[in-house]
Amino acid sequence: MATQLSPHELTAELVQHRRMLRLALGTTLSFVTAELLDWELSFLITVFLVQLLVAPGPALGLRQGVVVVLALSLATVAAATVSTLLVDMPALLAIVLGVVLFLAFVLQRSGRSPALGTLILVAFGLLPVLAVQEPDLVLIVAFYLIRSAAVAVLWVWLLHTLLPDPEPAASPIRPVGDASANVTRAALVDTAVLLPVLLAAMTLEVSAALVIVLTVTAILTQHKAGGRGVALGLLLANLLGGITALIAYQLLSAVPTLGFLTALLLLVSLLYARAIAGHAALAPIFTTALVTFVIVFGMAVAPFLDEPGATLALRVRNLAIACLYAFVALSLLGQTGRQQVTDEAGSA
């Protein structure tokens, strides 16, 4: 005898299916459309879109979308200006970057605007590195970032219009942030992890360094607290995303057609979207894997304009370096943070 689901269970199942379809279709269509238009850094649209679709809370409304694009535009202009003016003053640039990264991580951890915090991190992660390696490209990439955010917001509106959540599930659910002390501590840990990556990329001029910067940023965006268990999970997620990208690119190289690219992206994104929508506890892990897949696969399909000689193998190597660094840093800093909390509780 078939089991009948209650109206609440049916609504929850419908919400899960629609979230899965929005994420899978959004990943596929945004990537393929940008490739058809031959846009540089086209994968950033999909990266931003995934972050906006998996963000907690209600769907992005008209006002919120406009605010996100305007805020990112201001942050991108500020990042381009600061990077250009302070490129010859590394000490001052490092201080400014540290302050901005800390504020962006506070936005994420407090739950006020995690998606906006992520976009600001990407802007202040990419442009300072470019200001050192390819200063002539800073303004061009700044435009690409703003365009990517605006197009991602348009995709969010379109997907929610075509696949809306049922009315009972559309009630606003505000993301709950951590306590103020925990937010500050977590933001400091995240800044301490990401800032050395940016400084190393600027100082050493590492080839294909953007993979490292974007990968570490993606890890910090999804991890909720420091610790070896969480860091290990995100490490495995990045490796899973990188391996998936490597396999997908090899398959695409054998059948380099638009139809096969679309089918391949839809298959991969459906697998990840189902895991994200169906397993709330593991959603950050699979979100990280999907973002990593988009970054590595996107840079392989359309190499970034300042790295035409960087091979997929080099990017995968840098991905492994970024994963290992993030695992060690989060494990050590997370353990230090927990020990500090224990000491404070004991003294109290």
MILOBA-996278 format. One line per 5 residues: their letters; for each residue x, y, z of C-alpha. Coordinates in nm, 2 decimals, decimal comma. Each point is the difference from the previous one (the first is absolute). Example, Ala and Ser with C-alpha at 12.3 -4.5 7.8 and 13.67 -1.06 7.14 Angstrom:
BEGIN
AS) 1,23 -0,45 0,78; 0,14 0,34 -0,07
END
This chain:
BEGIN
MATQL) 0,00 0,00 0,00; 0,15 0,33 -0,11; 0,07 0,25 0,28; -0,19 0,33 -0,03; 0,20 0,31 0,08
SPHEL) -0,15 0,28 0,21; -0,05 0,34 -0,16; 0,30 0,13 0,20; 0,22 -0,29 -0,13; -0,12 0,06 -0,36
TAELV) 0,09 0,37 0,03; 0,34 -0,08 0,14; 0,07 -0,25 -0,27; -0,12 0,25 -0,27; 0,23 0,27 0,15
QHRRM) 0,29 -0,24 -0,01; -0,06 -0,10 -0,36; -0,03 0,36 -0,12; 0,31 0,11 0,19; 0,19 -0,28 -0,17
LRLAL) -0,14 0,09 -0,34; 0,08 0,37 0,05; 0,36 -0,07 0,09; 0,06 -0,26 -0,27; -0,17 0,20 -0,28
GTTLS) 0,16 0,33 0,12; 0,35 -0,16 0,01; -0,04 -0,14 -0,35; -0,18 0,28 -0,18; 0,21 0,28 0,15
FVTAE) 0,33 -0,17 -0,09; -0,11 -0,10 -0,36; -0,15 0,34 -0,07; 0,31 0,19 0,11; 0,21 -0,24 -0,22
LLDWE) -0,23 0,07 -0,30; 0,06 0,37 0,05; 0,37 -0,06 0,03; 0,03 0,20 0,32; 0,33 0,00 0,19
LSFLI) -0,01 -0,14 0,36; -0,34 -0,14 -0,10; 0,01 -0,26 0,28; -0,02 0,28 0,26; -0,37 0,05 -0,09
TVFLV) -0,06 -0,36 0,10; 0,21 0,02 0,31; -0,20 0,30 0,12; -0,33 -0,16 -0,10; 0,07 -0,31 0,20
QLLVA) 0,08 0,21 0,31; -0,32 0,20 -0,04; -0,22 -0,31 -0,06; 0,13 -0,19 0,30; 0,00 0,30 0,24
PGPAL) -0,24 -0,04 0,29; -0,31 0,21 0,03; -0,27 0,10 -0,25; 0,04 0,04 -0,37; 0,19 0,31 -0,12
GLRQG) -0,26 0,27 -0,06; 0,03 0,30 -0,24; 0,12 0,24 0,27; 0,25 -0,25 0,15; 0,14 -0,09 -0,35
VVVVL) 0,06 0,37 -0,09; 0,16 0,06 0,34; 0,23 -0,30 -0,05; 0,11 0,12 -0,34; 0,06 0,36 0,11
ALSLA) 0,18 -0,11 0,31; 0,23 -0,23 -0,20; 0,06 0,27 -0,26; 0,11 0,24 0,27; 0,22 -0,27 0,16
TVAAA) 0,15 -0,09 -0,34; 0,08 0,37 -0,08; 0,15 0,03 0,35; 0,21 -0,32 -0,05; 0,12 0,12 -0,34
TVSTL) 0,09 0,35 0,14; 0,17 -0,13 0,31; 0,19 -0,27 -0,20; 0,12 0,25 -0,26; 0,10 0,28 0,25
LVDMP) 0,17 -0,22 0,26; 0,17 -0,26 -0,23; 0,33 0,16 0,08; -0,07 0,02 0,37; -0,03 -0,37 0,10
ALLAI) -0,01 0,06 0,37; -0,29 0,24 -0,02; -0,18 -0,21 -0,26; 0,03 -0,30 0,23; -0,16 0,19 0,29
VLGVV) -0,29 0,13 -0,22; -0,06 -0,35 -0,13; 0,00 -0,15 0,35; -0,26 0,25 0,11; -0,23 -0,05 -0,30
LFLAF) 0,03 -0,38 0,02; -0,09 0,01 0,36; -0,31 0,22 -0,06; -0,11 -0,23 -0,29; 0,03 -0,31 0,22
VLQRS) -0,20 0,18 0,27; -0,28 0,05 -0,25; 0,01 -0,37 -0,07; 0,02 -0,13 0,35; -0,26 0,24 0,14
GRSPA) -0,26 -0,12 -0,25; -0,07 0,36 -0,11; 0,10 -0,05 -0,36; 0,21 -0,32 -0,07; -0,03 0,03 -0,38
LGTLI) 0,11 0,36 0,00; 0,29 -0,09 0,22; 0,11 -0,27 -0,24; -0,01 0,24 -0,30; 0,21 0,25 0,19
LVAFG) 0,25 -0,27 0,08; 0,03 -0,10 -0,36; 0,05 0,37 -0,11; 0,27 0,07 0,26; 0,16 -0,35 -0,06
LLPVL) 0,03 0,04 -0,38; 0,08 0,36 -0,06; 0,30 0,05 0,23; 0,17 -0,31 -0,15; -0,07 0,14 -0,35
AVQEP) 0,14 0,34 0,10; 0,34 -0,16 0,05; 0,00 -0,26 -0,27; -0,19 0,18 -0,28; -0,08 0,36 0,10
DLVLI) -0,15 0,09 -0,34; -0,28 -0,26 0,06; -0,13 0,14 0,33; -0,27 0,22 -0,14; -0,10 -0,26 -0,26
VAFYL) -0,04 -0,27 0,26; -0,18 0,24 0,23; -0,26 0,05 -0,27; -0,02 -0,38 -0,05; -0,07 -0,04 0,37
IRSAA) -0,28 0,25 0,00; -0,15 -0,15 -0,31; 0,02 -0,35 0,14; -0,19 0,11 0,32; -0,27 0,18 -0,19
VAVLW) -0,06 -0,29 -0,24; 0,00 -0,24 0,29; -0,27 0,20 0,18; -0,20 0,00 -0,33; 0,03 -0,38 -0,01
VWLLH) -0,12 -0,02 0,36; -0,31 0,20 -0,08; -0,07 -0,20 -0,32; 0,04 -0,34 0,18; -0,22 0,09 0,29
TLLPD) -0,27 0,13 -0,24; 0,01 -0,32 -0,20; 0,03 -0,23 0,30; -0,14 0,18 0,30; -0,03 -0,16 0,35
PEPAA) -0,35 -0,08 0,12; -0,16 0,27 0,21; 0,05 -0,17 0,34; 0,38 -0,03 -0,07; 0,03 0,36 -0,12
SPIRP) -0,03 0,16 0,35; 0,31 0,18 0,09; 0,25 -0,20 0,19; 0,28 0,21 0,13; 0,34 -0,16 0,03
VGDAS) 0,11 -0,02 0,36; 0,35 0,13 0,05; 0,23 -0,10 0,28; 0,05 0,20 0,32; 0,20 0,32 -0,04
ANVTR) 0,31 -0,14 0,16; -0,02 -0,31 -0,21; -0,05 0,21 -0,32; 0,31 0,21 0,08; 0,21 -0,31 0,08
AALVD) -0,11 -0,18 -0,31; 0,06 0,31 -0,22; 0,35 0,04 0,15; 0,08 -0,37 -0,07; -0,13 0,03 -0,36
TAVLL) 0,21 0,32 -0,06; 0,31 -0,17 0,15; -0,05 -0,29 -0,25; -0,07 0,21 -0,32; 0,23 0,30 0,04
PVLLA) 0,32 -0,20 -0,02; -0,12 -0,16 -0,32; -0,06 0,34 -0,16; 0,33 0,13 0,11; 0,19 -0,31 -0,12
AMTLE) -0,18 0,02 -0,34; 0,10 0,37 -0,04; 0,35 -0,04 0,13; 0,10 -0,32 -0,18; -0,20 0,06 -0,31
VSAAL) -0,11 -0,37 -0,01; -0,12 -0,13 -0,33; -0,37 -0,07 -0,01; -0,02 0,15 0,35; -0,37 0,09 -0,05
VIVLT) -0,10 -0,37 0,05; 0,17 0,01 0,34; -0,17 0,33 0,10; -0,35 -0,10 -0,12; 0,03 -0,35 0,16
VTAIL) 0,10 0,12 0,34; -0,27 0,27 -0,02; -0,26 -0,27 -0,08; 0,11 -0,22 0,29; -0,02 0,29 0,25
TQHKA) -0,34 0,10 -0,14; -0,15 -0,34 0,09; 0,17 -0,10 0,32; -0,20 0,09 0,31; 0,26 -0,05 0,26
GGRGV) 0,37 -0,08 0,03; 0,10 -0,36 0,08; 0,16 -0,30 -0,16; -0,32 -0,18 -0,08; -0,15 0,29 -0,19
ALGLL) 0,33 0,08 -0,17; 0,03 -0,37 -0,11; -0,35 0,00 -0,14; 0,07 0,31 -0,21; 0,33 -0,13 -0,11
LANLL) -0,17 -0,32 -0,13; -0,27 0,22 -0,16; 0,26 0,20 -0,19; 0,18 -0,31 -0,12; -0,33 -0,14 -0,11
GGITA) -0,08 0,31 -0,20; 0,34 0,01 -0,15; -0,01 -0,36 -0,10; -0,35 0,04 -0,15; 0,13 0,30 -0,20
LIAYQ) 0,30 -0,19 -0,13; -0,22 -0,30 -0,11; -0,26 0,24 -0,16; 0,27 0,19 -0,19; 0,15 -0,32 -0,14
LLSAV) -0,35 -0,11 -0,11; -0,06 0,34 -0,16; 0,33 -0,02 -0,18; -0,11 -0,32 -0,16; -0,33 0,14 -0,11
PTLGF) 0,04 0,38 -0,02; -0,35 0,10 -0,10; -0,24 0,24 0,17; -0,27 -0,26 0,04; 0,24 -0,24 0,18
LTALL) 0,12 0,29 0,22; -0,36 0,08 0,10; -0,08 -0,36 0,07; 0,32 -0,05 0,20; -0,06 0,31 0,21
LLVSL) -0,36 -0,10 0,06; 0,10 -0,35 0,12; 0,27 0,13 0,24; -0,21 0,28 0,13; -0,30 -0,23 0,06
LYARA) 0,21 -0,23 0,20; 0,14 0,27 0,22; -0,34 0,19 0,02; -0,17 -0,31 0,12; 0,25 -0,05 0,27
IAGHA) -0,02 0,37 0,11; -0,38 0,01 0,01; -0,05 -0,34 0,15; 0,27 0,00 0,28; -0,01 0,32 0,20
ALAPI) 0,28 -0,10 0,23; 0,23 -0,07 -0,30; -0,11 0,29 -0,21; 0,31 0,21 0,07; 0,22 -0,29 -0,11
FTTAL) -0,17 -0,06 -0,33; -0,04 0,37 -0,06; 0,38 0,03 0,03; 0,05 -0,29 -0,24; -0,24 0,16 -0,25
VTFVI) 0,17 0,34 0,02; 0,34 -0,17 -0,04; -0,12 -0,19 -0,30; -0,12 0,32 -0,17; 0,32 0,19 0,07
VFGMA) 0,24 -0,28 -0,12; -0,22 -0,10 -0,30; -0,07 0,36 -0,09; 0,37 0,09 -0,01; 0,07 -0,31 -0,21
VAPFL) -0,27 0,07 -0,25; 0,07 0,37 -0,04; 0,35 0,08 0,14; 0,03 0,33 0,18; 0,14 0,27 -0,21
DEPGA) 0,31 0,05 0,20; 0,08 -0,38 0,03; -0,02 -0,14 -0,36; 0,29 -0,24 0,07; -0,13 -0,14 0,32
TLALR) -0,10 -0,36 -0,05; -0,28 -0,19 0,17; 0,26 -0,21 0,18; 0,16 0,31 0,14; -0,34 0,13 0,12
VRNLA) -0,08 -0,34 0,16; 0,34 0,01 0,17; -0,08 0,34 0,14; -0,34 -0,12 0,11; 0,17 -0,27 0,20
IACLY) 0,24 0,25 0,15; -0,29 0,23 0,10; -0,19 -0,30 0,15; 0,30 -0,11 0,21; 0,07 0,35 0,12
AFVAL) -0,36 0,06 0,10; -0,02 -0,33 0,18; 0,31 0,06 0,21; -0,08 0,37 0,07; -0,36 -0,07 0,10
SLLGQ) 0,10 -0,30 0,21; 0,27 0,20 0,19; -0,19 0,32 0,04; -0,33 -0,18 0,08; 0,18 -0,20 0,28
TGRQQ) 0,15 0,32 0,13; -0,34 0,17 0,00; -0,17 -0,29 0,19; 0,28 0,00 0,26; -0,05 0,38 0,05
VTDEA) -0,37 -0,05 0,05; 0,07 -0,28 0,25; 0,25 0,22 0,19; -0,25 0,28 0,01; -0,28 -0,23 0,13
GSA) 0,23 -0,14 0,26; 0,11 0,34 0,13; -0,36 0,11 0,01
END
